Amino acid sequence: MYFEIKRSDEFQWMQNPKNHDVIKYIKAENEYTESVMKGTKLLQQRLTYELKKKLITQGTMGPIKIYADEYEYYTILTEHGLKYCRNKKGFPSTEMVLLDSKWLRETNKHIRSLLISPDHKKLAYLLEQEGEETGVLHFKNLNENSIIYDEKLKKIFNFVWGSNSKIIYYTITDDQLRPYKVYAHHIGSSPQDDILIYEEKDKSSFVDITVTKDKSFITLNSNSFSTSEVRLFDAYHDFSKGFPELKLIEPRSIGLEYYVDHHDEFLYILTNADNARNFKLVRASLEKCGKSNWETIFTVKDSEKIEDIDIFRKFAVLFAKREGLPIILCYNFVSQDVHQIELPTKFCVVSPETNIDYDTDIVRFTCDSPFAHPSTYEYNMETRRLRSVRSNPINNFDPSLYTCYRTYANALDGAKIPITLFHKKSLTLDNKNPLLIRSYGTYGVSIEPDFQLEHFSLLERGWIIALAHVRGGSELGSTWYDQGRLMNKKNSITDLISVIDYLIRTGYSNPSLVASIGVSAGGLLLGAAFNMRPGRGIFLNILNFFE
């Protein structure tokens, strides 16, 4: 029953993979695929060989280490799985294996997350059954290098350490798998003695727990699709002195989102308050932390959007987008100056790495681009120097022969639709080039110029790859998203048609050589576009173009 209208799902039986008719149907589909593709077996083998060669790396690379206090933490990939290790800084001979996942190979389980206690003496790790949303939390005493088998917490969704290393705070879910309760567990005690810290009773909201970067506060974050409500309490709280004081930052209200961290007696808050649809950075004192006291520190333009923030002793680092392309901004807490990191390449996807150390001038991030494996970089915010930690070129591929750039198509209403293109530099605009268009335009998700292994065989055969940044994504901020959703959804569809028309009109390709990919909700976009304008961007069997 939806909106008081009864609907019956005639295909619900297909949700059971053990159903005899489902098995029969899948077998028939596989047989049909085999019959259609039987003439391409040699081509499939050749493509598989080519793509595997692209994944070959030059030599064996050592692990990337994460620095925390006096230790270096890292993982080692073995033929049996991951080993989680550490050694004392500068003394590799002191290596200690914290956890070896090889014993999980036959169990259908995996380690979803693990955290070292602030005093580096204990390890907590969440073991999850494949397909489950919650897991069992286990503990290991690192001083004795032994797992505490008689102490484990069941049906855990998320967890953090208290800063005194004696308490674990964790969330559990309700019957709908919504995280809604936060408990405190004293290491060494029975789970029956765990203390309920908070319960989220609004069934449209879920609760998460984090710890501020300086380890001063535990944050309880109640979030729904369009609201936030955050409470703080002392991360060093001693429960022998009673229940912790939960400090509410700002009561939830429709449309208000905010995320909180702490630095030198101030709360730094990323928020969309006051119609800052693309978010802004504000601050407030602990004593007067309500919205009426929020002081704006940094704002962005309509075509920009702040996506994440990381706090250090001297700097705040803002990860943002400008015209759909990544930028990283460093805010100096003392001088209040802001400078931008010069990225190694313009067209890429940037993601913050694990930056545990609060007392450092180094921020680490990864850079994922169309013509290279994901690379890791370190940037010194004080000296403003960028250093490559790990960068690995694509095997048997010369990126200097290819180009990546941005152009624009005009939408029906005059809006400029960004298109990211990459192809051989020697390309001739003669309408004879095979063209693959990727698009999505839904949920505010941007389509990114990232590393896609399957693109290389196409590029080497003269294909053009086009990323159509249609409305409905967030490439140009929240307004771009709003203009392609709900009653404006038609804009996403006509934008895609305009992109295809532009690329044909300007000589990149012709209708008989255009193929399109729309994954998941992007399939709706493609289906609607080709129903609206048949003959533009026809679905083609891409494999035919390899011959």
N, C-alpha and C positions, 0 to 999 in steps of 0.2 A: 504494500500500500504506500503510494507516494502522492503527496498533495491530495489525499482523499480519493485517489484514483487507483483502482486495483489493476495491477499488471502481472501477467504470468510470463516467466522466463522459459521459453520453449527449449532453450539450450542448457539449462541448469545441470542436466545429466552429464554434460561434458566436463564438469568440475571434478569428477571422481576419476582419477587416472587408472583405477583398478576395475572400472566398469568394462565389461566384455565389449560392449558396443563402442566405447571410447578407444579401446585398444585396436579394434577392427578398423575404426575410422583413421587412426593415426597410421596404421599399416598401409591403408589405401592411399593416404596422402604421400607417404614415403615412396610407394611404388610409382605413383604418378610423377613425382619429382624425378625419380630415376629415369623414367621413360623420356621425359622432356629434355633432361640434361645429358643423356647417354652419348650424344655426339660431342660433348665438351670435356670428356675425361682427361685427355692429354693436356688441354688448356688449364683445367683445374690443377693438375699436378705441377704444371709450369708456374702458375701463379703462386701456389703454396710454396714452391722452392724459392721463388723471388722474394716473397714476403718474409720467409724465415731468414734469408740472408740479410735482410735489412735489420734484423734484430741482433745480429752478431755484434758484440762489442769488442773493442781492442784491449786484450789483456784482462787480468783480474783486478777489480777495483776493491779497495778496502772499504770498510763500513763508514758511514757518516756518523760522527759522534755528537751526542748532545751533552753539553757541559752543565753540571749542577753542583755548586759548592766545590768540594774537593774531588769529585768523581767525574768520569766520562762514561756515558751510557751509550750502548749501540746494539744493533742486531746483526747476526750473521746468518745468511741463508745457506742451508745445507741441503743435501739430497733428501733428508728426512723432514725438513721443515725449518722454522726459525728458531734460533737460539738467542735469548736475551741475556746480554752480558754487561759487565762494567769493569773498569779498573781505576786506580787512583791516577789523577792527572799526571801525565809525564812518566808513568811507570807501567808500561804495557805488560810487564811480567807479573803484575798483580791481578791479572784477569780472573774474574769470577763469573761462572755461569749462573745467572739468577733463575732462569727457567728455560727448559728445553722442550719444545712442542712435539718432538718426534713420537712421544707416547700417545699423541692424539690421532695419529694417522688412521687407525682402524676404528675410531670411536664415533665418527660423524659429529665431533665437537670441535670448537675452535675457541681461541682466546680473543674475546671481543675487546677488552681493554685491560690495562694493568697500570698501577700507580705505585711509585716508591713513597714511603712515608717521609715527611720533611726531615727527620733525623737520619734517614738513609739506613735504618735498621730493620725495616719490615717491607714486605712486598704484598700488595693486594691485587688479585687478578680475577676477572670475571670470565667464567667458563660457560659457553653457550652451546646448546644443542642446535644443530643445523635446522633452520626454519622457525626457531623460537624467537620471541621478542625479549625474554628475560633469561637470566642465567643464575648460576651458583657462584657466590663470591668466596674465594679461598684466600688463605693467608700463609705467608712464609716468613720465618725468622731468619734474617740474613746473617746475623751474628753466628748462628749455629748451622746455617745453610740447610735448614730442615723445614718441611711443610708442616703446618699445624693441622693435622688431620681431624682433630676433634672439634675444630672451630670453623664453621662455614655458615653462610647466610644464603637462603634460597629465594628464588623468584625476585631477583634484584634487577632493576632496570639501569640505574646509574649510581655512581658513588664518588665521593671525594674524601680526602684525609682532613681531619682537623689539624691545625698547625702545631698542636702539642704532641702529635704522633700517637696519641692514646685513643682517639675517637675516629670512627668511620661514620660518615653521614651517607645515607643511601635512600633511594626512592623505590617504591613498589607500584604496581599497576592495579587497576580495577578489572572487572570482567571484560571490559572493552579495550583492554591493553593501554589504558590512559594512565600515565604516571600521575599519581594524585596524593600520595603520602610520603613524608620525609621522616626518617627515623635516625636516631643516634645510637651507635653500638660501641660500647667500651670494649677494647681488645682484651680478651681473656674472660669475658663474661658470657652468660647464656643469652641467646637471642630472645628468650622470653622476657629478659629484663630490659630490652631495648626501649628507648624513650621516643614517643611520638612528638616530633617537633612542629609539624605543620600538616594540615589536611586541606586540599583544594576541593571545595564542595561544588564549584561551578563545573558542570559536566562538559561545558564547551571549552574549558581550559585545561592545560596540562602543566605540571610543575617540574622544574629541573633545578639542579643544584650545581653551583660552581664555587670556586674560591677566588678572591681577588688576587691579582698578580703579585702584590706585596705580602700575601698570606695573612692579611689583617682580618678579613671578614669572610664568612660563608654567605653566599647569596642564594635566596630562594626566589626563583623566577617563575611566576605564573603567567603563561602566555596562551592566547587564542590566536585565531587568524589575524585579528586586527587590534588586539589589546595586550598590554603588559602591566604587570604589577610586581614590584620587587621589594623584598624584605632582606635586611642584613642582620647578622648577629656576630658576636666576637668569635673568631676562629680558634682562639685559645681558651674558650669558655671552660670553666671548672664546674662540672655538674654537682660536685659535693656542696656547692654554694647555691644550688637551686636551678630553676629553669632559665634558659637564656632570654634576654630581652630581644624581641623581634622588632626591628625598626622599619616601619613602612616608609618608602621613599615618596611615592605618589600613588593615590588610589587609582584603580583602573577606570578608564573611561573609553567609550567607543572611539576607535581610530587612533588612540594614543599608544605608541610603541616606544619603549626605551630599554637600554641595557647599561649596566652600572659596573664601574671599576673604581679603585681607590688609589690615591696618591697624595702623600704628605697632608693629611687631614682634610683633603677635599675629595668629593665624589666627582668623577668624570663620567659623563652620561652621553651616550649616543642615542639620539632621539629624532622623531619626526614631528615633535611638538611645534605649535604655532605655524602650521601649514608647511613645515620643512619636509616636503614629500620625499626628498632625496637624502634626508637625514643631515643632522648637524651635530657638532660637539659642544656640549655645555658643561658647566661645573657648578657645584654647590657645596656649602659647608656641611659637615655632619649634623650640626645643630639645626640648621635651617635648610633642609634638603628637599622641600616641596617644590612643585613646578613653578610657583610664583617667585621663587628665589634662584631659578636657574639662570646663570650668566653665560651668554653665548661666547664661545671661544673661536669656533671656526665653522663657516658655512660653505656651501658649494653652489655652482650655477645650475640652471635648469637641465642642462645636458650632461651633468655630472651626478654621481651618486656614491656616497660612502657605504662600503660593504662590510668593513671590519676594522677593528682597532686593537692595538697591542700596546701595553703600558710598560715602560722601563723607568729606572731611577731618574734619568735626565730627559727622556724623550717619550712622546706618544707617537706611534706610527699608525697612519691611516691608510688603509688599502681601499682604493676607490676606482671608479671608471670615469673617463672623459670621452665623450663621443663614442662610447662603447669599447674603448681601449683602456688597458690598465694603467694606473698611476699609483705611486707610493709617495706619501707626504710625511715628513718628519717635523713634529712640533716640539720646539725646545721649551721646557717648562720654565726655565730661568729667563731667557731673553724673549720668549714668546714669538720667536721667529719661526717661519715655516719654509722648508726647502723641499724640493722634489728630487727623488732619486732618478738618475738617468739609467733607464733600463737597457739591457744588452740588445734588445730588439723591440721595435715598435709594435709589431703584430704578434701578440702572444697572450697567454693566460698566466696570471701571477697568483700564487697561493702562499699564504704565510706558512712557514715551517714551524716545528715545535720549538718555541723560544721560552724555555723554562726560566733562565737566569734573569732576575730582575735587575741586578747590579752589573749591567754590561752596557757598552755602547754599540754592540754588534746585534744586528737583526738579520735573521736568515729567512730566505724565501726561495720558492721554486719558480722556474720560468718554463712554460710549455709552449712550443711554437710549431708552426706547420712543417718546418724543414729540419727539425732536430729532436732528439730524445729529450725528455724533461731534464732540465739542468738545475743545479742548486747553487745559490749565491749567498755570500755574506757581505753586508754593507756596514761600514763603520760610520755611525751617525756623527761622530765628533770630527774625524778627519775627512769625511765624505768620500771615502774610497770604496769601490766595489771590487770584490774578489770572487773568482769562480772556485767553488768548492768541488763541484763535479759537473763536467760537461762532456758529453759523449756524442760525436757526430754519427750520422746515419751511415752504415756500411755501404760502400759501393754507390754513393749518391753525392753529386756535386751541387751544393745549394747555390753556388755562384751562377749556375745556368738558369736559375728560376727567379721569379719576382713575385712579390706580394704587395698589394696596394688597395686603396679604398676609392670607390667611385659612388655615384648617387643616381638613383632613378627618381623621376617625378611621380608622386602618387596622384590619384584622380583629384584630390582636394588640394594639390600643390605641395604637400609635405615632401621633404627630401628623404628618400629611403636609402640608408647606407648599404653598400654591397662590398664585401671583401672578396677580392679575386686573387688567385695564385695560379701560375702557369709558367711555361718556358718563356724566357726572354725573347727567343727567336720567333715567337708566335706572330702570324700574320692575320689581321682582322679581315678575313675574306669570306666569312659566313660558312666556313667549311670545318670548323673545329668542334669536336664532340664536347659537350658541356654538361657538367653535373652540378645541380643546384641543391643545396641543403638549406632547410628552413624549419622553423618551429613556431615561434610567435604565440606562445601560450604561457600562462601562470607567471608572467614576468621573468621567465628564464631566457637568458641571452644565449644565442648560438655563437660559439667561441672559435677563434682561429688556433685550435690546438693540434697536437700531434695525432694524426689518424693514419695508422699503418696502411689501410687499404687505399689511401690516396696515391701512394708512390707509384704503383704499377700503372695507374691512370695518367699521372703527370708525365711519366717517362714515355708514354705513348701519345703525348700531345693533347691530352685532355685539359680543359679549363675547369677549375673548381671554384664555385661561387657560393658564398655564404650570404643569404638574403636576410637582412636584419629587419624583418617586417614588424609592424606594430603588434603589440601583445607581449613582446619581450621587453626587457628593461635596458636595452643598449643605450638609449638616450634618456634614461631616468624614468621616474614613476609616471610622468605624463604620457610618455611613449607606450607604457604598459596600459594605462587607462584608455588610450585611444584605440586599443585592439582587444577589448574585453567587453563582456556583457552585450549591451545594445550597440556597441561599436565594433563587435567582432568582425563584421563585414570588411572593415578596413584591413585586417590581416590578410584576407583572401584577395581583395583587389590590389593590395600592395604586392603580393607575390606575382600576380598577373602583370603588374606594371614592371616589375623587375625582369621577368621573362621577355616582355615586349622590348624593353630597353636593350637587353643583351643581344637580341636578334637584330634590332634596328641599327645598332652601332657596329655590327659586323662580327661579333664574337662567335655566333653560331646560327643555326637555322632550325625550324621546328622539328625536322626529322632527326636531328642530332642532339636533342635536349633530353636529359634524364633528370629525375628529381627524387630526392629522398626526404621523407618526413617520418620520424620515429615517434611512436606512441601518439600523444595528442597532436603531433605534427602531421600525422596521417589524415586527421580531420581537415587540416588546412589544405593539404594537397588535393584530397578528394573533392572538397568544395570548389577549389580553384579550377580544376579540370572539368567539373560539371558545368561551371559558369562559363568557361571558355574552352570547349573541346578543341583539340588540335594545337594547343599551345603547351609545350613542355610535356609531350606524350611520354607515358611510362615505357621505357625500353629495356630490353634485356642487355645489360651493360656488357656481359661477356662477349656479345657479338662484335663489339668494337675492338676487342683485343686481336682479332684475326687480321 
